[in-house]
Amino acid sequence: MDITTILFYLAGLILVYVVGMILVVPLKLLVKLLMNGIAGGVFLFLFNIIGGMFNLSLAINPLNAIIVGFLGVPGVILLLVFNFIL
């Protein structure tokens, strides 16, 4: 094998690695966003069941679920404040 052939193989491997990383990172972010959204939706559902006793409820939609999924309890408080203001 010639040295140029080895360099081309090495460059090809590096290119495959870089392209793979470019494709994997957004996929991880998308999966994390989806899992947080599902967890937020479940949390909002439970909040609506418990909050129904106190006349508190929040709409369950994708934006609210993602906000609650990322922020947790402070996200619920934020949505309640927005609900009272608006």
A tleap script that builds the chain and sets N, CA, C and O, in Angstrom:
source leaprc.protein.ff14SB
mol = sequence {
  NMET ASP ILE THR THR ILE LEU PHE TYR LEU
  ALA GLY LEU ILE LEU VAL TYR VAL VAL GLY
  MET ILE LEU VAL VAL PRO LEU LYS LEU LEU
  VAL LYS LEU LEU MET ASN GLY ILE ALA GLY
  GLY VAL PHE LEU PHE LEU PHE ASN ILE ILE
  GLY GLY MET PHE ASN LEU SER LEU ALA ILE
  ASN PRO LEU ASN ALA ILE ILE VAL GLY PHE
  LEU GLY VAL PRO GLY VAL ILE LEU LEU LEU
  VAL PHE ASN PHE ILE CLEU
}
set mol.1.N position { 0.839 -1.184 0.000 }
set mol.1.CA position { 0.000 0.000 0.000 }
set mol.1.C position { 0.881 1.244 0.000 }
set mol.1.O position { 1.936 1.310 0.631 }
set mol.2.N position { 0.405 2.180 -0.714 }
set mol.2.CA position { 1.104 3.445 -0.819 }
set mol.2.C position { 0.692 4.354 0.338 }
set mol.2.O position { -0.383 4.169 0.910 }
set mol.3.N position { 1.508 5.307 0.685 }
set mol.3.CA position { 1.210 6.234 1.785 }
set mol.3.C position { -0.012 7.095 1.469 }
set mol.3.O position { -0.769 7.449 2.373 }
set mol.4.N position { -0.208 7.432 0.195 }
set mol.4.CA position { -1.379 8.250 -0.164 }
set mol.4.C position { -2.666 7.458 0.032 }
set mol.4.O position { -3.683 8.032 0.422 }
set mol.5.N position { -2.646 6.165 -0.227 }
set mol.5.CA position { -3.826 5.328 -0.015 }
set mol.5.C position { -4.182 5.279 1.466 }
set mol.5.O position { -5.354 5.357 1.832 }
set mol.6.N position { -3.178 5.149 2.301 }
set mol.6.CA position { -3.409 5.128 3.746 }
set mol.6.C position { -3.967 6.467 4.219 }
set mol.6.O position { -4.867 6.498 5.059 }
set mol.7.N position { -3.449 7.565 3.694 }
set mol.7.CA position { -3.957 8.893 4.067 }
set mol.7.C position { -5.396 9.084 3.610 }
set mol.7.O position { -6.196 9.697 4.318 }
set mol.8.N position { -5.736 8.557 2.418 }
set mol.8.CA position { -7.116 8.672 1.948 }
set mol.8.C position { -8.066 7.845 2.817 }
set mol.8.O position { -9.173 8.290 3.118 }
set mol.9.N position { -7.640 6.645 3.221 }
set mol.9.CA position { -8.447 5.842 4.128 }
set mol.9.C position { -8.638 6.555 5.471 }
set mol.9.O position { -9.736 6.560 6.029 }
set mol.10.N position { -7.579 7.143 5.971 }
set mol.10.CA position { -7.652 7.880 7.234 }
set mol.10.C position { -8.581 9.083 7.115 }
set mol.10.O position { -9.378 9.339 8.017 }
set mol.11.N position { -8.488 9.817 6.023 }
set mol.11.CA position { -9.368 10.965 5.795 }
set mol.11.C position { -10.823 10.510 5.669 }
set mol.11.O position { -11.731 11.187 6.151 }
set mol.12.N position { -11.042 9.368 5.023 }
set mol.12.CA position { -12.398 8.827 4.891 }
set mol.12.C position { -12.980 8.430 6.234 }
set mol.12.O position { -14.152 8.686 6.506 }
set mol.13.N position { -12.168 7.807 7.072 }
set mol.13.CA position { -12.635 7.435 8.408 }
set mol.13.C position { -12.971 8.656 9.250 }
set mol.13.O position { -13.970 8.662 9.968 }
set mol.14.N position { -12.153 9.674 9.166 }
set mol.14.CA position { -12.424 10.915 9.904 }
set mol.14.C position { -13.706 11.557 9.400 }
set mol.14.O position { -14.502 12.057 10.195 }
set mol.15.N position { -13.915 11.549 8.090 }
set mol.15.CA position { -15.127 12.118 7.502 }
set mol.15.C position { -16.367 11.343 7.953 }
set mol.15.O position { -17.389 11.947 8.277 }
set mol.16.N position { -16.284 10.018 7.975 }
set mol.16.CA position { -17.412 9.204 8.439 }
set mol.16.C position { -17.703 9.497 9.911 }
set mol.16.O position { -18.868 9.587 10.296 }
set mol.17.N position { -16.683 9.646 10.727 }
set mol.17.CA position { -16.864 9.966 12.139 }
set mol.17.C position { -17.537 11.333 12.321 }
set mol.17.O position { -18.464 11.466 13.120 }
set mol.18.N position { -17.077 12.333 11.590 }
set mol.18.CA position { -17.643 13.683 11.713 }
set mol.18.C position { -19.095 13.699 11.258 }
set mol.18.O position { -19.939 14.293 11.928 }
set mol.19.N position { -19.402 13.067 10.147 }
set mol.19.CA position { -20.785 13.028 9.660 }
set mol.19.C position { -21.669 12.266 10.656 }
set mol.19.O position { -22.805 12.668 10.909 }
set mol.20.N position { -21.157 11.181 11.213 }
set mol.20.CA position { -21.912 10.435 12.213 }
set mol.20.C position { -22.225 11.275 13.437 }
set mol.20.O position { -23.339 11.220 13.958 }
set mol.21.N position { -21.263 12.045 13.898 }
set mol.21.CA position { -21.497 12.904 15.067 }
set mol.21.C position { -22.494 14.013 14.746 }
set mol.21.O position { -23.306 14.384 15.595 }
set mol.22.N position { -22.438 14.541 13.533 }
set mol.22.CA position { -23.380 15.590 13.135 }
set mol.22.C position { -24.802 15.044 13.127 }
set mol.22.O position { -25.742 15.768 13.452 }
set mol.23.N position { -24.970 13.784 12.761 }
set mol.23.CA position { -26.305 13.190 12.714 }
set mol.23.C position { -26.781 12.694 14.074 }
set mol.23.O position { -27.987 12.679 14.321 }
set mol.24.N position { -25.888 12.291 14.956 }
set mol.24.CA position { -26.280 11.719 16.238 }
set mol.24.C position { -26.666 12.791 17.248 }
set mol.24.O position { -27.615 12.594 18.006 }
set mol.25.N position { -25.970 13.906 17.285 }
set mol.25.CA position { -26.220 14.940 18.298 }
set mol.25.C position { -27.642 15.497 18.194 }
set mol.25.O position { -28.306 15.591 19.227 }
set mol.26.N position { -28.157 15.874 17.009 }
set mol.26.CA position { -29.545 16.350 16.967 }
set mol.26.C position { -30.553 15.259 17.331 }
set mol.26.O position { -31.615 15.554 17.881 }
set mol.27.N position { -30.229 14.011 17.030 }
set mol.27.CA position { -31.125 12.927 17.376 }
set mol.27.C position { -31.220 12.767 18.890 }
set mol.27.O position { -32.305 12.522 19.416 }
set mol.28.N position { -30.112 12.899 19.589 }
set mol.28.CA position { -30.128 12.842 21.052 }
set mol.28.C position { -30.949 13.989 21.629 }
set mol.28.O position { -31.712 13.796 22.575 }
set mol.29.N position { -30.793 15.181 21.061 }
set mol.29.CA position { -31.554 16.342 21.521 }
set mol.29.C position { -33.045 16.143 21.291 }
set mol.29.O position { -33.863 16.492 22.142 }
set mol.30.N position { -33.394 15.583 20.140 }
set mol.30.CA position { -34.798 15.342 19.831 }
set mol.30.C position { -35.404 14.310 20.777 }
set mol.30.O position { -36.537 14.477 21.229 }
set mol.31.N position { -34.663 13.248 21.081 }
set mol.31.CA position { -35.157 12.225 22.015 }
set mol.31.C position { -35.319 12.819 23.406 }
set mol.31.O position { -36.309 12.540 24.083 }
set mol.32.N position { -34.364 13.633 23.843 }
set mol.32.CA position { -34.458 14.260 25.160 }
set mol.32.C position { -35.660 15.202 25.221 }
set mol.32.O position { -36.375 15.226 26.223 }
set mol.33.N position { -35.889 15.975 24.163 }
set mol.33.CA position { -37.028 16.883 24.105 }
set mol.33.C position { -38.336 16.104 24.155 }
set mol.33.O position { -39.277 16.510 24.837 }
set mol.34.N position { -38.398 14.993 23.441 }
set mol.34.CA position { -39.602 14.169 23.436 }
set mol.34.C position { -39.869 13.561 24.811 }
set mol.34.O position { -41.008 13.560 25.277 }
set mol.35.N position { -38.832 13.047 25.461 }
set mol.35.CA position { -39.011 12.445 26.782 }
set mol.35.C position { -39.427 13.486 27.821 }
set mol.35.O position { -40.281 13.215 28.665 }
set mol.36.N position { -38.825 14.677 27.761 }
set mol.36.CA position { -39.224 15.744 28.689 }
set mol.36.C position { -40.656 16.180 28.430 }
set mol.36.O position { -41.391 16.476 29.372 }
set mol.37.N position { -41.061 16.225 27.174 }
set mol.37.CA position { -42.435 16.598 26.851 }
set mol.37.C position { -43.446 15.592 27.373 }
set mol.37.O position { -44.506 15.968 27.875 }
set mol.38.N position { -43.115 14.309 27.252 }
set mol.38.CA position { -44.012 13.270 27.773 }
set mol.38.C position { -44.101 13.358 29.293 }
set mol.38.O position { -45.188 13.259 29.863 }
set mol.39.N position { -42.959 13.543 29.945 }
set mol.39.CA position { -42.963 13.678 31.408 }
set mol.39.C position { -43.749 14.924 31.828 }
set mol.39.O position { -44.475 14.886 32.821 }
set mol.40.N position { -43.613 16.006 31.096 }
set mol.40.CA position { -44.365 17.223 31.405 }
set mol.40.C position { -45.855 17.035 31.218 }
set mol.40.O position { -46.649 17.544 32.009 }
set mol.41.N position { -46.246 16.310 30.181 }
set mol.41.CA position { -47.668 16.038 29.956 }
set mol.41.C position { -48.269 15.203 31.074 }
set mol.41.O position { -49.392 15.457 31.508 }
set mol.42.N position { -47.527 14.209 31.541 }
set mol.42.CA position { -47.991 13.385 32.662 }
set mol.42.C position { -48.097 14.239 33.923 }
set mol.42.O position { -49.064 14.127 34.676 }
set mol.43.N position { -47.099 15.092 34.147 }
set mol.43.CA position { -47.130 15.965 35.325 }
set mol.43.C position { -48.312 16.933 35.257 }
set mol.43.O position { -48.970 17.172 36.269 }
set mol.44.N position { -48.587 17.492 34.074 }
set mol.44.CA position { -49.739 18.388 33.930 }
set mol.44.C position { -51.052 17.634 34.168 }
set mol.44.O position { -51.976 18.165 34.782 }
set mol.45.N position { -51.125 16.396 33.678 }
set mol.45.CA position { -52.324 15.595 33.904 }
set mol.45.C position { -52.563 15.372 35.398 }
set mol.45.O position { -53.681 15.527 35.889 }
set mol.46.N position { -51.502 15.008 36.107 }
set mol.46.CA position { -51.625 14.810 37.553 }
set mol.46.C position { -51.955 16.110 38.266 }
set mol.46.O position { -52.724 16.116 39.227 }
set mol.47.N position { -51.371 17.222 37.794 }
set mol.47.CA position { -51.679 18.519 38.393 }
set mol.47.C position { -53.148 18.866 38.190 }
set mol.47.O position { -53.787 19.391 39.101 }
set mol.48.N position { -53.694 18.579 37.007 }
set mol.48.CA position { -55.099 18.889 36.746 }
set mol.48.C position { -56.021 18.034 37.604 }
set mol.48.O position { -57.084 18.498 38.017 }
set mol.49.N position { -55.633 16.806 37.874 }
set mol.49.CA position { -56.464 15.959 38.745 }
set mol.49.C position { -56.458 16.508 40.169 }
set mol.49.O position { -57.516 16.655 40.781 }
set mol.50.N position { -55.277 16.810 40.697 }
set mol.50.CA position { -55.178 17.322 42.068 }
set mol.50.C position { -55.666 18.766 42.140 }
set mol.50.O position { -56.358 19.138 43.088 }
set mol.51.N position { -55.314 19.578 41.151 }
set mol.51.CA position { -55.718 20.985 41.150 }
set mol.51.C position { -57.206 21.174 40.924 }
set mol.51.O position { -57.744 22.236 41.238 }
set mol.52.N position { -57.891 20.161 40.382 }
set mol.52.CA position { -59.337 20.254 40.187 }
set mol.52.C position { -60.077 20.430 41.499 }
set mol.52.O position { -61.161 21.012 41.532 }
set mol.53.N position { -59.500 19.934 42.573 }
set mol.53.CA position { -60.117 20.096 43.894 }
set mol.53.C position { -60.069 21.545 44.350 }
set mol.53.O position { -60.888 21.967 45.167 }
set mol.54.N position { -59.120 22.308 43.833 }
set mol.54.CA position { -58.936 23.704 44.240 }
set mol.54.C position { -59.267 24.684 43.115 }
set mol.54.O position { -58.879 25.851 43.178 }
set mol.55.N position { -59.977 24.221 42.091 }
set mol.55.CA position { -60.332 25.015 40.906 }
set mol.55.C position { -59.109 25.554 40.173 }
set mol.55.O position { -59.133 26.677 39.669 }
set mol.56.N position { -58.047 24.770 40.110 }
set mol.56.CA position { -56.854 25.112 39.346 }
set mol.56.C position { -56.707 24.103 38.212 }
set mol.56.O position { -56.800 22.895 38.430 }
set mol.57.N position { -56.481 24.600 37.020 }
set mol.57.CA position { -56.235 23.687 35.904 }
set mol.57.C position { -55.373 24.399 34.873 }
set mol.57.O position { -55.407 25.622 34.736 }
set mol.58.N position { -54.608 23.603 34.160 }
set mol.58.CA position { -53.768 24.102 33.079 }
set mol.58.C position { -54.036 23.265 31.840 }
set mol.58.O position { -54.276 22.062 31.936 }
set mol.59.N position { -53.996 23.900 30.681 }
set mol.59.CA position { -54.206 23.177 29.431 }
set mol.59.C position { -53.026 22.248 29.168 }
set mol.59.O position { -51.871 22.591 29.422 }
set mol.60.N position { -53.340 21.083 28.661 }
set mol.60.CA position { -52.279 20.134 28.290 }
set mol.60.C position { -52.081 20.245 26.789 }
set mol.60.O position { -52.867 19.707 26.009 }
set mol.61.N position { -51.030 20.942 26.389 }
set mol.61.CA position { -50.650 21.054 24.985 }
set mol.61.C position { -49.136 20.873 24.884 }
set mol.61.O position { -48.446 20.896 25.903 }
set mol.62.N position { -48.618 20.695 23.687 }
set mol.62.CA position { -47.178 20.408 23.565 }
set mol.62.C position { -46.273 21.474 24.177 }
set mol.62.O position { -45.268 21.133 24.799 }
set mol.63.N position { -46.602 22.742 24.017 }
set mol.63.CA position { -45.749 23.800 24.563 }
set mol.63.C position { -45.732 23.757 26.090 }
set mol.63.O position { -44.669 23.840 26.705 }
set mol.64.N position { -46.911 23.628 26.698 }
set mol.64.CA position { -46.965 23.549 28.159 }
set mol.64.C position { -46.255 22.302 28.665 }
set mol.64.O position { -45.578 22.353 29.692 }
set mol.65.N position { -46.397 21.190 27.966 }
set mol.65.CA position { -45.752 19.952 28.393 }
set mol.65.C position { -44.234 20.078 28.326 }
set mol.65.O position { -43.538 19.586 29.215 }
set mol.66.N position { -43.712 20.724 27.294 }
set mol.66.CA position { -42.266 20.904 27.178 }
set mol.66.C position { -41.753 21.858 28.255 }
set mol.66.O position { -40.692 21.627 28.834 }
set mol.67.N position { -42.505 22.933 28.525 }
set mol.67.CA position { -42.100 23.878 29.572 }
set mol.67.C position { -42.037 23.169 30.923 }
set mol.67.O position { -41.064 23.320 31.662 }
set mol.68.N position { -43.071 22.399 31.243 }
set mol.68.CA position { -43.089 21.686 32.527 }
set mol.68.C position { -42.038 20.580 32.531 }
set mol.68.O position { -41.428 20.313 33.566 }
set mol.69.N position { -41.822 19.937 31.394 }
set mol.69.CA position { -40.817 18.888 31.324 }
set mol.69.C position { -39.419 19.402 31.587 }
set mol.69.O position { -38.626 18.721 32.237 }
set mol.70.N position { -39.100 20.588 31.098 }
set mol.70.CA position { -37.772 21.156 31.322 }
set mol.70.C position { -37.634 21.808 32.689 }
set mol.70.O position { -36.606 21.649 33.347 }
set mol.71.N position { -38.649 22.535 33.122 }
set mol.71.CA position { -38.525 23.310 34.353 }
set mol.71.C position { -39.069 22.605 35.591 }
set mol.71.O position { -38.688 22.949 36.709 }
set mol.72.N position { -39.943 21.634 35.413 }
set mol.72.CA position { -40.509 20.917 36.555 }
set mol.72.C position { -41.541 21.763 37.285 }
set mol.72.O position { -42.382 22.407 36.658 }
set mol.73.N position { -41.475 21.758 38.601 }
set mol.73.CA position { -42.442 22.501 39.424 }
set mol.73.C position { -42.387 24.008 39.154 }
set mol.73.O position { -43.444 24.638 39.093 }
set mol.74.N position { -41.198 24.620 38.987 }
set mol.74.CA position { -41.198 26.042 38.630 }
set mol.74.C position { -41.904 26.314 37.297 }
set mol.74.O position { -42.455 27.397 37.100 }
set mol.75.N position { -41.890 25.345 36.389 }
set mol.75.CA position { -42.617 25.493 35.129 }
set mol.75.C position { -44.119 25.541 35.355 }
set mol.75.O position { -44.821 26.314 34.704 }
set mol.76.N position { -44.613 24.723 36.271 }
set mol.76.CA position { -46.042 24.746 36.607 }
set mol.76.C position { -46.399 26.080 37.228 }
set mol.76.O position { -47.431 26.665 36.897 }
set mol.77.N position { -45.556 26.568 38.124 }
set mol.77.CA position { -45.807 27.873 38.759 }
set mol.77.C position { -45.794 28.980 37.711 }
set mol.77.O position { -46.636 29.877 37.745 }
set mol.78.N position { -44.845 28.922 36.783 }
set mol.78.CA position { -44.784 29.902 35.697 }
set mol.78.C position { -46.053 29.876 34.863 }
set mol.78.O position { -46.593 30.934 34.540 }
set mol.79.N position { -46.539 28.704 34.509 }
set mol.79.CA position { -47.762 28.606 33.727 }
set mol.79.C position { -48.987 29.077 34.513 }
set mol.79.O position { -49.901 29.669 33.938 }
set mol.80.N position { -49.010 28.820 35.814 }
set mol.80.CA position { -50.113 29.331 36.643 }
set mol.80.C position { -50.114 30.850 36.698 }
set mol.80.O position { -51.171 31.476 36.620 }
set mol.81.N position { -48.935 31.446 36.832 }
set mol.81.CA position { -48.844 32.907 36.857 }
set mol.81.C position { -49.307 33.479 35.518 }
set mol.81.O position { -50.054 34.456 35.487 }
set mol.82.N position { -48.869 32.879 34.417 }
set mol.82.CA position { -49.321 33.349 33.094 }
set mol.82.C position { -50.819 33.170 32.941 }
set mol.82.O position { -51.486 34.002 32.326 }
set mol.83.N position { -51.360 32.075 33.505 }
set mol.83.CA position { -52.780 31.839 33.419 }
set mol.83.C position { -53.568 32.904 34.186 }
set mol.83.O position { -54.614 33.352 33.718 }
set mol.84.N position { -53.080 33.308 35.348 }
set mol.84.CA position { -53.764 34.335 36.127 }
set mol.84.C position { -53.620 35.712 35.515 }
set mol.84.O position { -54.548 36.518 35.575 }
set mol.85.N position { -52.448 35.996 34.919 }
set mol.85.CA position { -52.225 37.312 34.310 }
set mol.85.C position { -53.055 37.479 33.039 }
set mol.85.O position { -53.670 38.522 32.814 }
set mol.86.N position { -53.059 36.454 32.232 }
set mol.86.CA position { -53.793 36.548 30.966 }
set mol.86.C position { -55.198 36.069 31.168 }
set mol.86.O position { -55.990 36.065 30.226 }
savepdb mol mol.pdb
quit
